[in-house]
Amino acid sequence: MLNFELSEEQRILRQTIRDFAENEIAPKAVELDEKEQFSVELTEKMAELGLFGMFVSEEYGGTDMGYVAYIIAVEELARVDGSHAATVAAGNSLGIGPIYYFGSESQKRHYLPALCSGEGLAGFGLTEPDAGSDAGGSKTTAIFENGEWIINGSKIFITNSANPLSLVTTVQAVTGRRQDGRKEYSCFLVPAGIKGLEAKEMHGKLMWRASNTAELYFDDLHLPEDAILGNRGEGFRQMLKTLDGGRLSIAAMGLGGAQGAFEKALVYSQERKQFGKPICKNQIIAFKLADMATRIEAARNLLYKAAWLRENKKPFEKEASMAKLYCSEVFKFVATEAVQIHGGYGLMREYDVERFFRDQKLLEIGEGTSEIQRMVISRYIGC
């Protein structure tokens, strides 16, 4: 039986996050974007709302609200500002997720309560200077000697790993060769501030300028044997599973951003007058807005279905890739049209559609480019 109704709890959540984003984030978004400044204050306020650990059981400090609720929360944040949505999305799907799903009992109890409360943030160390879409090109190594792991290498474009709240980063490294000659990958939990780790903030970004992005360097970094996540050799599978879930949150950012840009364009078109009437009364503008609204509705249905599948422990990987691909490209379409409707004003920083236009581009690249998503989807459909 199909049911498109949100629960009362989910509707309350949406309104709560919307009010918070409009009243707390919106007034500061432009300034934080201009200064490229990560806000500890706003992150802590998002944590107080329970936005970290939404799919984690209460046993480990989470709220256990499920994936649909989590997606709604990210969507509502992205409707106002992509940077703060990114902090929550990366902190949950990429930060908390690997530890919750693959960590040992002691690792979960050590890290998850702090991560779910927002006391700390976790990162996800996969991308390297020479290994982006080709995750198998990783060069970071972990060698086991004298009862310890020794890590050398680097990571780049890692969210939440170089700010005052950074607590731990899951790092994929090459730990040897398999019998068939292919690289063996394992994941490790690397605490912030540990000797041998250098975390450098990255600046000069086009988008998400108020989110924290880092380069990580590992120079003979020593970890105890039990710092490995799961079993040796499971790293590549863990990373792929993590990305499957992360695509849902990236899709939510695309959906929320598209909704926000659409609403800004709609209001502007109702207030802006040309030739003696609001420009939304011109058919060409009205049709643009109709197309925007239609694509957003289609994107929302696709994403919510994918989130529902995951929440109900059904196969969701194909739908996650479809949602990530479609929502990011809908955001591109809507943001471009929103700027066009604003005309020259859409190119000015005082108008939010300028920021939406910049933020959109990352969604076609992060957590698997649109080209990679099409490759993944094509395999699911038998190509």
N, C-alpha and C positions, 0 to 999 in steps of 0.2 A: 504494500500500500504506500503510495507516495504522500509525503507530508512536507510541505514547504514552510510550515510555521516554526518560528523559533520559540524556544521555551521562554517562560516568564523570566527565568534567571538570565538567559542570554539577552533578552531585550533590555533588562535592567543594566546588564554589563555594558551593552552598546552605548546606552545613554550616559552611563557613568564615565566611560572612557572618552566619549565625545565631549562632555562638559569639561573634563580635565584638560583635554588637548586644546580646546578653544580658549579656556580661561587661564591655563598655566603655560602651555607651550607656545601657542600662537603669538602672544605679546613679545616673546623673546627669540622667536625663530630667526628673524631677519638679522638681528645683532649677532647671535651665535654663529650663523652662517657666514657673515662677513668676517668675524674674528677667527673662524675655524676653531671654535672653542667647544670642547666636550663639557657638558654640564653635570657635575656630580649631584648638585641639588635636585635637578629634574629627574635624574636617574633614580635617586633615592625616593623621590615622590612616586615615581612609577612603581617602584618596589613596594611601597606602602599600600598601593592599590592591589597588590597581589599579581602583578603582571609577569613575574618570573616564577617558573615552575608550575605553569598552569596545567600541564599534562602529567605532572609528577604526583605520585600518591602522597597522601598526608603523612605517611610513615617517614618520609624523608624530607618533610617540610614544604611540600607542594600543596596546591589547592585542589588538584584532581578535577578540574572543570572540563577537561576534554579538549579535543583538537578544534572542534567547531568554535567554541568559545575563544580559544587562543587565536584563531584566524580572525575572528571578529575584532579582537583587541588590537592586533597588528593593523588591520584594515582601518580602524578608526584613528589610530595614531598617524598612519600614512596619509590619511585624508587631510591632515593639517601640516605634518612635517615628516619628510622621509628620514632625516637623521635620527630622530628619536625612535621611530619605528624600527630602524636598522639596529639600534642598540638592544631593543627588546627581542627582535627576531633572531639576531645572532646570539644573544645571550641565552635564549631558550633552545632553538633548533640545533645550533652548532656548538653551543657551549655546554648547556646542561644535558642535551640529548645523548651524546656519546657516553657520558659517565653513567647516566640513568639506565641506558639500555645494555651497555657492555661492561660496566665497571664491576669490580668485586664488591662484596658486601662492605668491607672496610673502606674502600674508596668512596662508595656511595655515602656512607655515614660520615666520612670525613669532610667531603666537599659539598654535597647536595644541600644540607640545611643552610649553609652560608650563601650558596648560589641562589636558592629559592627565596631567601629573605631579602636579597639584594645587597647583603653585606659585601659580597664580592661578585665579580663578573668572570666568565670563562670565555676563552677564545678557541678557535679551530684552525690549527696550523697544517694546511694542505698545500696551498699555492706557493711556488718558488719562482725565483727570477726566470728560470728556464723550464718551468713545469706549471702550465696553467690548465688549459683544456686537456692536455696529456698528463694526467695525474701520475701515470706510470713512469714519467720522466724524472721523478723526484731523485735528488742527489744527497739529501740529508741522510747521514748514516748513524746507526746505533750499534756499537760493538760491545759484547758482553765479556768483561775481563774482571777476574778476581771478585766475583760476586756483585759487580756493578755494571750498569749500562753507561757507556760514554758516548755522548751525542755531539756530532759536529755537522755544521751546515747552516742553512738559513731559510727563512720563510718571508713572504711578502704579501701585502694587502690583507693583513689579519685584523679583524674587527675585535675591539674590546681587550686588547692585550698590552696596552701601554698607557694606562690611565690610573689614577689613584685607587680605583676599585678593582683593578685587575688582580685575580687570584690564581688562576691556573689556565694553561692552554693545552689542549690535546694536540700532540704533534705526531705526524706520520714520518717514519724513517725507514730506510733500507736496513734490514737486519741480516742479510745474507742472500744466498741463491738457492732456488728450489732445484730439485733433481732434473727438471727439464731446462734448466739454465736461466729461467726467468727470475727477476728480483723478488725477494721475500720482503713484505712490508709488515711492520708492526706499529702500533700506536702507543704513545707514552703520555703520562700526565706530568707536565712540567710546571712546577710552582713559580709564580712571579717572584722576582728578586733573588732567585737562586744563583749561586756563583757559576759563572760560565755562560750566563744568559744576558744578552744586551737587547733591550727593547727600545726602538726609536720610533717616535711619532712621525707619521707621514703628513706633509702639508702640501698645499698647492693643488688640491683636488677640485675637479669640476663640480662634483656633487657630494651629497652627504657630508658637507663640510663640518657639521657639528657632531658627527659621530667619530669615534676614535679608531684610527687605522694605523697599523704598525708594521715595521720591519723587525724581524727577530733573527738574532745571530747566536749560534751555539758554538762555543769554543771550549772543547774538552769539558762539556757539562756532564757531571756525574749524577746519576740517579740510582736509587736502590733497586734491587731486583723486582720488588713488588710495585714499581711505578708503571709497569707495562699494563696496558688496558686489555683485558681479556687474555687470550693466549697468543704466544708468538706466531707470527705468520697470518694473523687475522686482520691486520690493519687495513688492507685494501677493501675488504668486504665491509668493515666497519665504516670506512669513509663513504663508500657508495650508499650504504643504508642511511647514513647521516644526511647525505645530500638529498636522498629521496624525500625525507621529512622537511629539510630546509627549503625545498622547492615550493612547498605549500606556503611558507611564510613569505618568500619572495613574491609569489603570486598575490598574496594578500597585500603586500606593499604596492604592487601594480594596480590592484583593484582600488585600494584606498586612495592612491595618488590620482588615479583617473577620476574617481568620484569628486575629490577635492578640486581638481582642475576644472571639471565640468561645472560644478556649482559656482566657482568664481566667474567662469565665462557666462553662465546663465544670468547671474546677477548683473554683471557688467552690461550684457546685451539688453537687459530690461531698463537700465538707467542711462545708457549712452544714447544720445539722440543724434540722428543725421537726417537731413532733408525733412525736418519737422516731426519725426516719429522715432520711437525706440528702434534700434537696429534689429532687435529680435522679430520685429514685424516684417522685416525683409525676408522673402522666402529663402534666399540663399543662406542666410544666417540661421533661420529656423530649421532648415534641413540639416545643417551642420550639427546643431544641437540635438536634433532627433536621432541622427546617426550615432552621436556620442552616447546618448542615453541607452540606445538599443544595444550597443556593444558592451557597455558596462553591465547591463542586466544579464547578457549572455555569459560574460566573464564571471559574474557572481554565482550564477547557477553551476557553472563548471567547477569553480573552486570549492564551493560548499559541498558539492557531491564528493569531490576528492577528499576533503576533510572528514566528511561523514564516513566514507569508506575506511579511512585510517582509524577513526574513533571506534568503529565497530569491528576492527581487526579483520577487515577484508582486503584483498589485493588492491592497492591504490597507486602503485608506482607509475603505471601508464598515465593515469588521470593526473597525477602530480606533475609529470612532465608537460602534459597538455595544458594544464592550468598555468604553470610557470611561463610557458611559451606564449599562450594567448593573453594572459593578463598583462604581461610586460609589453606586448605589442599593442594592446588596446590602450595602455597608458601612453605609449608613444603617439598613437593616433590622436587621442584626446588632448594631450598636452600641446601638440602641434596646432591643432585646431583652436585650442583656447588662446594661444598666443596670437593666432591669425585674427580671431574675433576681437582681441584687444588692440590690434593694429600696433602702432609704434609704442603705445603704453605697455604692451606685453613684453617689450625688450628692456623695461626698466625694473630695477631691483625693488622698487617700492610696491610693485604688483607681484603677488604671490605666484602667478602663473610662470613668471621668469624662473623661479626656483623649481617649480614642478617640471618645467621643461628640461632643466639641467639634471635634476635627480632621476628622471626617467631612464637616462642612458645606461646607468649601472645595471638596471634590471635585465637588460638584454645580454649582459656580460657575466655578472656574478652568479655563482652556483650553477655553472654550466651555461655557456652561451646559447643563443637561440639556435645556432647551427648544431650544437651538441644535442639540444632538446629534440630537434627534428631527427637526428640520428637515433636517439633513444626510442622515440615514438615509432619510427620506421621499423625498428627491430621487433617491437611489440606487435605490430600489425602484419609481421611475416615477410618483410622485405630483406 
